[in-house]
Amino acid sequence: MADITIRLAHPGDEGLLDAFLAQHADSSLYLRSFLARGGLVDEGQSLQGTYAIALSDDHIMGVAMHSWHNVVFLQAPGSPAELARVAIEATGRPLLALLGPLSQVELAHAGLGLGEQAVQKRSPEDLFVLSLSDLIAPGPLGASAIACRRAESRDLALLREWRFSYDLECTGLPDADTTRSLSALMIEGHVERREAFLLEVEGMPVSLCTHTARVSDTVQIGGVWTPPEWRGRGYARRVVAGALELAGQEGVTRAVLFTESPAARRCYEALGFQRVADYGTIIFVSDPAS
């Protein structure tokens, strides 16, 4: 077997890296999207990060990217801990979370030697995929005027609060000013990039979702949030369907998402999503804005 070399990626590696990630397309959409839109130069800006890669005979065998918001994203079948360590040491930034295929996330956590005391939340998740041609559109909802639209800057006062509530409930981040700042940063970026979608009933916003990552033909759905007072009415399913229909009008043909929630699984399965793999997230006790 050829020797494995681990080093940081640099401009010029884009083609090799994209070819590798395309072989693991469904579980690599974050990385594929960041690479396409943020590039390989890390200046700490949104969508940027530092990439550590494992190479054998000029082929990439694995990658870990430490992002601008302190998350390590993995697609590293053979050496997740080593690649994560190289990326983290290169950035000097703290580690907020590990995301990627479940077995890789667990191996990286064990290999980094952080210990269970450092874990805020451990979340085994189901990875789902959908060909948009197989989307099962929700049926009519009574006589109410209901519509899905892209969120705009005028919605941000509401969406900052919704995203903060989402992060507390769904991602396990602490109830702290640092989390509130991170939540605001994330939703503001989604709105600016036209990746946030609102469901309205009689003109009132009732549910939110985002395209958390995108390449030319595929989007990843995430950040789905319905305030407690509006739950149980099918709004989450409708906002996801609306966001997918808008994406389909722009040439997208495939969607992916991951979730640990049984209620969310039922929602997505009702839209036609099919489970294809295990995914994983570990959130660490850390300052997300440090």
N, C-alpha and C positions, 0 to 999 in steps of 0.2 A: 504493500500500500504506500502511495506517495506521501511524503511529509506534508504536514499541515503548518502553514504560516499564519500567524495572527498579527494583524496590523490595523491601523486606522485607515478608513477609506479617504480618498482625496479626489478632487475634480479629475475626471478621466475614467473613474471607476463606474460611472453611472450605467453604462451598457451592461457590464458584467453583473452588477447588482440587480438591475431590473430583470435580466434574464433569469437569475436565480429566484427572485421573488415570484416571478410569473409561474414557476413550477409549484409554488405553494400559494396560489392566488387567493383562495378564500380566507386563509388565516393570516394573510400578510397585507391586508388592504391599508391599514394604518401606514405601514412602512412604504408601500408602493405610492400612496398618496403624498406622504411627506417628501419622498425622494423626488417625485415629479414637480411638486410645488415649492418645496423649501430648499432643494439642492443639497450638496455635500459640504458647503461652507457653513460653519456654525458660528453665528454672531449673537446667539441668544434670542433671536427673533422668533415670532410665531411660525410654526411648521418646520423649524430648523432643529437640528440635533447633531451629535457626534456619533458616527457609525464606526464600530469595530467589526472587521470582517475576518473570516477564516478562509484561506485559499489553499487549493491543491491543484498543481499543474495548470495554473492560471484560470481555475474555475472557483467561484465562490461556493463555499460549503455551509456557511452560516453567517448570521449578522445579528448584532445587538446595537440598538440606537438609543442613546440617552438624550431625551428631548429637552426643548427649551423650558418645559414645565416640570422637569425632574422625573419623568417616567421613563423606564427602560422598556422598549418594545423588542420582542425576540422573534427571530425565525432562525433557530440555531439547533438543528437536530443532533449535532455531535458535541458541541462545546458551549452550552449556554452560560455557565458560570464564568468561564474564562473570558468570553466575549463581553459579558456584562461588566466584569471587573475592569477590563481595559477601557471600555467606554466611560464608565463612571470616574475612573482615575484621570482620564484625559480632560473631562469637563470640570472636575472639581466641584460639581454641583451636588446637593443632597439627593437621596433616593426617596421618591414618594411612592412609587408603585412599580410592579413588574406585570407586563401583559404579554400574552402569547399563547401558543399551544400549551395545554395544561401540564404535560410531562416536562416540558422545557422550563416553565415557570417554577415548578417544584424543584427541579434540579438546580436551577440558578439560585433559588433561595437557599437551598442546602449548601451549595458550594460557596456562596458569599459569606457564610458563617454569621448571619445576623441574629439567629436565635428566634424562638417563638415569642419572646417578650417584645420584640420589635414590631410584631404584626398587629395592625389595627383591624384588618378584615382579610379573610381568605375566602375566595369565591370561585369554586369550580362552576363553569358555565357551559351551556350548550351553544355550539356554533350552528347557525341556520343559514340556508341559502334559498334563493328564489329566482327563477327566470321570470322576468316581468310579464312574459306572455302567459304565464300560469297564475298571475295575480287574481285572487278571488275578491272582487270588489264587494264591500259591505252593502247590504240592502238599504232601502230608504228608511229614514228615521222620522216617522210620524209626519207631521205637517210643518215641522220647524224649518226655517231657512238655515241651511248648514253649508259651510264652504271652508275649503282649505286654501290658505294663501301664504306667500313668503312673509316672514316677519320683517319689519322695517325699524328704522331708528326710533320712530315714535313709540314703539312697543317696549323699549329697553327698560324703562322703569319697572314695568311688570315682570319682564323676563329675567332681570337680575335676581329678583326675589324667587321666582320659580326655579331658576337654575341653582340657587343656593339651597332651596328646599330639596331639590333632586339630589344634589351632592351629599347632603346630610342623610337622606333616606336610602339612596341607592348605591352610592360609592363608598360609604363608610368614613368619609372625611369628618374631622372634628368640628363641632360648633364653635368656630373661632373667626376672628376678623381676617386671618390669613386665608381661610377657606372662602369667606365671602369675597375677598379680593380675587382669588383664583376663579371662582364661579363667574364673577362679572367679566373677567378677562376672556374666559372661554365663550360665553354667550355673545359678547360684543364681537368677537372674531367671527363666530358663525353668522351673525346678522350682516356684518360687513361683507362677508364672502357669499352671501345669499344662500346659506346652508341651513337656515332655521325656518320652521314652518308652524303656523298656527291654525288650529281648527276653531272656527267661530260658529256659534249658534245664535241666531237673531242679532248678529253683530257683536256678540260677547265672546272673548277668547276663553276657551274651555280646555284646550290641550295643546301640547307642544311636542315636536320632535325635531331632530337635526340630522343632516348628513354629516357624520363624524369623519368620514374619509371618502375620497372619490378618485377614480381614474376614469379614462375615457368612456368605458362601457359599464362600469360597476360603481354602485354606491354602498356605503355602510350606514345603516340606520342606528341611531343611539340617542341618548338624552331624552327619551320619551317620558313625558311628565304630565299627569293630570292631577290638579289639586284635589284633595280628599272629598270636597263637597260635590265634585262633578264625576266621581268614579261610579262604576257599575252601569254606565249608560252606553258603552261601546265607543266612547270618544277616542281612546288611544288607538283602536283599530282603524278608525276613520282618518285620524291625522297621519298615521303611517301610510295608509293607502293613498291619501292625497299627496304626500311628499313623494311617493313612488310614481304616481301618475305624472306629476310635474317633471320628475327626472326622466321618465320615458319619453316625454315630449322633446327632450334635449339629447336623445340618442342613447340613453342608458338602457341596457337590456338585462341586467342582473343586479341582485341586491344580496347583501350579507348582513348579519347581525349576531350578537351573542347576548345571552341572558341567563340568570340563575333563578328567576322568578317563575313559579308554576303558573301564576295568572298571566304573566307576559307570554309564556310558552303557548298557552291556549289562544291568546290573542293572535300571535304570529302564525300559528298553525292554521287558524281560521282564514288567514289571508293566503295560504298556500305554501308558506315556508316549510322546508324540510331540514331536519337535523342531520348534520354530516360529520361532526367531530366534537371533541372536547376542547374547550378553551379555558383559560384561567387568568385570574387577577389576584394579586396580593397587594394590599394597601399597607404601608408602613406607618408607624407612629413617627411623624416627621412634620416639619414646618413647610407647608406647600409653597410658601412665597419666599422662603429663605434662599 
